[in-house]
């Protein structure tokens, strides 16, 4: 995970002329930064389950379900 975070930081540095808004604008984001984030997502997703999430919506749904389970355990 740490290596992938540094990959993202390196990409941002290579594109230091861009603002954060430009770096993360869907129409302006550099392809190497997108790939770096996808690489990080893949590793983090693997911490939660074996198969990758289809999209951010599925990822969020899974995280909220885990949160609900955690709250139920704490309230027992």
MOCORRA-V108488 format. One record per residue. N is the residue number from 1. SS is DSSP state (2 for helix, 1 for strand, 0 for the rest). NEAR is the number of other C-alpha atoms within 8 Angstrom. D_LAST is the distance of its C-alpha to the last C-alpha in whole Angstrom. Layout:
BEGIN
n-><N | N>
ss-><SS | SS>
near-><NEAR | NEAR>
d_last-><D_LAST | D_LAST>
END
This chain:
BEGIN
n-><1 | 2 | 3 | 4 | 5 | 6 | 7 | 8 | 9 | 10 | 11 | 12 | 13 | 14 | 15 | 16 | 17 | 18 | 19 | 20 | 21 | 22 | 23 | 24 | 25 | 26 | 27 | 28 | 29 | 30 | 31 | 32 | 33 | 34 | 35 | 36 | 37 | 38 | 39 | 40 | 41 | 42 | 43 | 44 | 45 | 46 | 47 | 48 | 49 | 50 | 51 | 52 | 53 | 54 | 55 | 56 | 57 | 58 | 59 | 60 | 61 | 62 | 63 | 64 | 65 | 66 | 67 | 68 | 69 | 70 | 71 | 72 | 73 | 74 | 75 | 76>
ss-><0 | 2 | 2 | 2 | 2 | 2 | 2 | 2 | 2 | 2 | 2 | 2 | 2 | 2 | 0 | 0 | 0 | 0 | 0 | 2 | 2 | 2 | 2 | 0 | 0 | 0 | 0 | 0 | 0 | 0 | 2 | 2 | 2 | 2 | 2 | 2 | 2 | 2 | 2 | 2 | 2 | 2 | 2 | 2 | 2 | 2 | 2 | 2 | 0 | 0 | 0 | 0 | 0 | 0 | 0 | 2 | 2 | 2 | 2 | 2 | 2 | 2 | 2 | 2 | 2 | 2 | 2 | 2 | 2 | 2 | 2 | 2 | 2 | 2 | 0 | 0>
near-><7 | 5 | 6 | 11 | 9 | 8 | 9 | 11 | 8 | 8 | 11 | 10 | 7 | 6 | 8 | 7 | 4 | 8 | 7 | 6 | 7 | 9 | 13 | 8 | 8 | 5 | 4 | 8 | 11 | 7 | 6 | 7 | 12 | 9 | 8 | 12 | 10 | 8 | 9 | 11 | 8 | 9 | 9 | 9 | 10 | 10 | 7 | 6 | 7 | 6 | 5 | 8 | 8 | 6 | 6 | 7 | 6 | 9 | 10 | 8 | 8 | 8 | 8 | 8 | 8 | 8 | 8 | 8 | 8 | 8 | 8 | 8 | 7 | 6 | 5 | 4>
d_last-><33 | 35 | 39 | 38 | 37 | 40 | 42 | 41 | 42 | 45 | 46 | 45 | 48 | 50 | 50 | 50 | 52 | 50 | 47 | 43 | 44 | 47 | 45 | 42 | 44 | 44 | 47 | 48 | 46 | 48 | 47 | 46 | 43 | 42 | 42 | 41 | 38 | 37 | 38 | 35 | 33 | 34 | 32 | 29 | 28 | 29 | 26 | 24 | 26 | 29 | 31 | 31 | 30 | 33 | 32 | 31 | 29 | 28 | 26 | 25 | 23 | 22 | 20 | 19 | 17 | 16 | 15 | 13 | 11 | 10 | 9 | 6 | 5 | 6 | 4 | 0>
END
